[in-house]
Amino acid sequence: MLDNLSIPEDIKKEPELAIPSIEEQKRIVEELKRLEEAGELTPEVLEAFMTGKRTAPESE
């Protein structure tokens, strides 16, 4: 089925991100909920979290 699919040799590959720990995932969810409630959750902010450019603050 995918025999005719070809990927160009010069395609830019994104680096693989490590899967966050469960605790980190919980902090990310809390931060996203906080941002959403504050009206600060934008597609750009969400993208930053999903690409690893932004992380959740450390818990106190």
C-alpha positions in Angstrom: 0.0 0.0 0.0 2.8 2.4 0.8 5.1 1.1 -1.9 4.8 4.3 -4.0 5.5 6.5 -1.0 8.9 8.1 -1.2 10.5 10.5 1.3 13.0 13.0 -0.2 16.6 12.4 1.0 17.1 16.0 2.0 14.0 16.2 4.2 14.6 18.0 7.5 14.1 15.6 10.3 13.0 16.9 13.7 14.9 15.5 16.7 13.0 13.0 18.8 11.8 14.4 22.1 12.1 12.3 25.2 8.7 11.4 26.7 8.2 13.4 29.9 7.8 11.6 33.2 4.3 11.2 34.6 5.0 13.9 37.1 6.2 16.3 34.3 3.1 15.4 32.3 0.9 16.3 35.3 2.7 19.6 35.7 2.2 20.4 32.0 -1.5 19.6 32.2 -1.8 21.9 35.3 0.1 24.7 33.5 -2.1 24.3 30.4 -5.3 24.4 32.4 -4.0 27.5 34.3 -3.1 29.2 31.0 -6.5 28.3 29.6 -8.4 29.7 32.6 -6.3 32.9 32.4 -7.1 33.2 28.6 -3.5 32.9 27.8 -3.5 29.6 26.0 -2.8 30.3 22.3 -1.9 27.9 19.5 1.7 29.2 19.8 1.9 28.4 23.5 0.5 25.0 22.9 2.9 24.3 20.1 5.8 25.4 22.4 4.8 22.8 24.9 4.3 20.1 22.3 7.7 20.7 20.7 9.6 20.9 24.0 10.5 24.6 23.5 8.5 25.3 26.7 8.2 23.2 29.9 6.0 23.3 32.9 7.4 25.2 35.9 8.9 23.1 38.7 6.5 22.3 41.5 7.2 23.9 44.8 
